[in-house]
Protein backbone atom coordinates (compact mmCIF):
# COMPACT_ATOMS: atom_id res chain seq x y z
CA UNK A 1 0.00 0.00 0.00
CA UNK A 2 1.37 3.42 -0.94
CA UNK A 3 1.50 6.15 1.65
CA UNK A 4 0.56 9.67 0.60
CA UNK A 5 1.79 12.91 2.11
CA UNK A 6 -1.45 14.47 3.36
CA UNK A 7 -0.85 18.10 4.32
CA UNK A 8 -2.57 20.71 2.18
CA UNK A 9 -1.76 24.35 2.90
CA UNK A 10 -0.78 27.49 1.05
CA UNK A 11 1.85 29.88 2.31
CA UNK A 12 1.55 33.31 0.75
CA UNK A 13 4.81 35.19 1.23
CA UNK A 14 5.04 34.89 5.02
CA UNK A 15 1.37 34.31 5.85
CA UNK A 16 -0.68 31.15 6.03
CA UNK A 17 -3.85 30.85 3.96
CA UNK A 18 -6.12 27.86 4.43
CA UNK A 19 -6.37 25.32 1.61
CA UNK A 20 -9.98 26.38 0.99
CA UNK A 21 -8.64 29.82 0.02
CA UNK A 22 -6.33 28.40 -2.65
CA UNK A 23 -7.82 29.87 -5.78
CA UNK A 24 -6.41 31.54 -8.85
CA UNK A 25 -7.25 35.07 -7.66
CA UNK A 26 -5.40 34.65 -4.36
CA UNK A 27 -2.41 33.17 -6.19
CA UNK A 28 -2.41 36.02 -8.74
CA UNK A 29 -2.42 38.63 -5.97
CA UNK A 30 0.42 36.86 -4.15
CA UNK A 31 2.60 36.52 -7.27
CA UNK A 32 2.00 39.94 -8.84
CA UNK A 33 5.10 42.07 -8.42
CA UNK A 34 4.68 45.21 -6.41
CA UNK A 35 6.03 48.36 -8.02
CA UNK A 36 9.59 47.91 -6.78
CA UNK A 37 9.89 44.17 -6.00
CA UNK A 38 13.27 42.59 -6.63
CA UNK A 39 15.05 45.80 -7.53
CA UNK A 40 17.72 47.85 -5.84
CA UNK A 41 17.18 51.56 -5.31
CA UNK A 42 19.23 54.43 -3.99
CA UNK A 43 18.09 56.44 -1.00
CA UNK A 44 19.94 59.54 -2.08
CA UNK A 45 21.83 60.41 -5.22
CA UNK A 46 24.24 62.50 -3.21
CA UNK A 47 25.67 59.72 -1.06
CA UNK A 48 24.51 56.75 -3.17
CA UNK A 49 23.39 54.55 -0.29
CA UNK A 50 21.86 51.39 -1.70
CA UNK A 51 18.82 49.83 -0.04
CA UNK A 52 17.83 46.21 -0.74
CA UNK A 53 14.12 45.83 -1.34
CA UNK A 54 12.04 42.86 -0.16
CA UNK A 55 12.35 39.48 -1.89
CA UNK A 56 10.17 38.78 -4.92
CA UNK A 57 6.60 37.61 -4.39
CA UNK A 58 6.06 33.90 -3.88
CA UNK A 59 3.54 31.28 -2.79
CA UNK A 60 4.25 27.92 -1.21
CA UNK A 61 1.86 25.09 -2.00
CA UNK A 62 1.99 21.81 -0.15
CA UNK A 63 1.55 19.62 -3.19
CA UNK A 64 0.92 16.01 -2.28
CA UNK A 65 3.10 13.26 -3.72
CA UNK A 66 3.08 9.53 -3.29
CA UNK A 67 5.42 8.66 -0.42
CA UNK A 68 9.09 8.76 -1.40
CA UNK A 69 8.07 9.61 -4.97
CA UNK A 70 7.82 12.51 -7.38
CA UNK A 71 4.43 11.37 -8.70
CA UNK A 72 1.90 14.14 -8.03
CA UNK A 73 -1.05 12.79 -6.07
CA UNK A 74 -4.51 13.23 -7.58
CA UNK A 75 -5.50 15.03 -4.37
CA UNK A 76 -3.36 17.99 -5.52
CA UNK A 77 -5.17 18.39 -8.84
CA UNK A 78 -7.38 21.24 -7.59
CA UNK A 79 -4.46 23.30 -6.26
CA UNK A 80 -2.44 22.80 -9.43
CA UNK A 81 -5.44 23.68 -11.60
CA UNK A 82 -5.80 26.95 -9.70
CA UNK A 83 -2.06 27.60 -10.01
CA UNK A 84 -2.18 26.97 -13.78
CA UNK A 85 -5.19 29.27 -14.11
CA UNK A 86 -3.28 32.00 -12.25
CA UNK A 87 -0.09 31.58 -14.28
CA UNK A 88 -2.07 31.78 -17.54
CA UNK A 89 -3.93 34.91 -16.41
CA UNK A 90 -3.45 38.26 -18.09
CA UNK A 91 -2.04 39.66 -14.83
CA UNK A 92 0.88 37.19 -14.83
CA UNK A 93 1.23 36.52 -18.58
CA UNK A 94 4.46 38.52 -19.00
CA UNK A 95 6.24 37.03 -16.00
CA UNK A 96 8.47 34.01 -15.52
CA UNK A 97 8.58 31.84 -12.41
CA UNK A 98 10.82 29.43 -10.53
CA UNK A 99 9.27 26.26 -9.13
CA UNK A 100 11.22 25.26 -6.03
CA UNK A 101 10.88 21.77 -4.60
CA UNK A 102 11.39 21.45 -0.83
CA UNK A 103 11.58 18.38 1.41
CA UNK A 104 11.54 17.78 5.13
CA UNK A 105 14.71 16.80 7.00
CA UNK A 106 14.20 13.04 6.71
CA UNK A 107 16.84 11.39 4.52
CA UNK A 108 20.30 12.45 3.46
CA UNK A 109 20.88 15.94 2.04
CA UNK A 110 21.85 14.43 -1.33
CA UNK A 111 18.73 12.28 -1.48
CA UNK A 112 16.48 15.19 -0.45
CA UNK A 113 18.06 17.45 -3.08
CA UNK A 114 17.39 14.91 -5.85
CA UNK A 115 13.84 14.21 -4.62
CA UNK A 116 13.02 17.92 -4.39
CA UNK A 117 14.33 18.50 -7.94
CA UNK A 118 12.26 15.60 -9.26
CA UNK A 119 9.16 16.96 -7.53
CA UNK A 120 9.70 20.48 -8.93
CA UNK A 121 10.13 18.97 -12.41
CA UNK A 122 6.92 16.92 -11.93
CA UNK A 123 4.96 20.06 -11.04
CA UNK A 124 6.35 21.82 -14.13
CA UNK A 125 5.24 18.91 -16.34
CA UNK A 126 1.82 18.91 -14.68
CA UNK A 127 1.44 22.65 -15.33
CA UNK A 128 2.52 22.10 -18.93
CA UNK A 129 -0.30 19.56 -19.37
CA UNK A 130 -2.66 22.27 -18.08
CA UNK A 131 -1.48 24.71 -20.77
CA UNK A 132 1.19 26.76 -18.99
CA UNK A 133 4.04 27.72 -21.31
CA UNK A 134 7.10 25.98 -19.90
CA UNK A 135 9.50 28.59 -21.29
CA UNK A 136 8.20 30.78 -18.46
CA UNK A 137 9.06 28.16 -15.83
CA UNK A 138 12.35 27.02 -14.35
CA UNK A 139 12.80 24.46 -11.60
CA UNK A 140 15.16 24.10 -8.67
CA UNK A 141 15.46 21.43 -6.03
CA UNK A 142 16.11 22.97 -2.64
CA UNK A 143 16.22 19.78 -0.59
CA UNK A 144 15.83 20.43 3.14
CA UNK A 145 17.93 23.60 3.31
CA UNK A 146 15.03 26.08 3.72
CA UNK A 147 12.68 24.54 6.29
CA UNK A 148 9.50 26.44 7.12
CA UNK A 149 9.28 24.72 10.50
CA UNK A 150 12.85 24.72 11.79
CA UNK A 151 11.69 23.45 15.19
CA UNK A 152 10.42 20.21 13.63
CA UNK A 153 12.48 19.27 10.59
CA UNK A 154 10.11 16.36 9.85
CA UNK A 155 6.96 18.53 9.83
CA UNK A 156 4.61 18.22 6.85
CA UNK A 157 4.73 21.94 6.08
CA UNK A 158 8.41 21.58 5.17
CA UNK A 159 7.41 19.39 2.20
CA UNK A 160 6.22 21.94 -0.30
CA UNK A 161 6.56 23.49 -3.71
CA UNK A 162 7.26 27.22 -3.77
CA UNK A 163 6.46 29.38 -6.79
CA UNK A 164 8.66 32.49 -7.03
CA UNK A 165 8.07 35.41 -9.40
CA UNK A 166 11.27 36.09 -11.35
CA UNK A 167 11.09 38.67 -14.12
CA UNK A 168 9.26 39.56 -17.26
CA UNK A 169 9.40 36.53 -19.53
CA UNK A 170 11.32 36.64 -22.80
Secondary structure, DSSP 8 states (H G I E B T S, - for coil): ---B-----EEETTEEE-GGG--HHHHHHHHS--TTTT-EEES-TTT--EEE-----EEEE---BBTTS--B-GGGHHHHHHHHHHHTSTTTTTEEEEEEEE--S-S-HHHHHHHHHHHHHHHHHHHHHTT--GGGEEEEEEETSS-S-TT-TT-GGGSEEEEEEEEE--
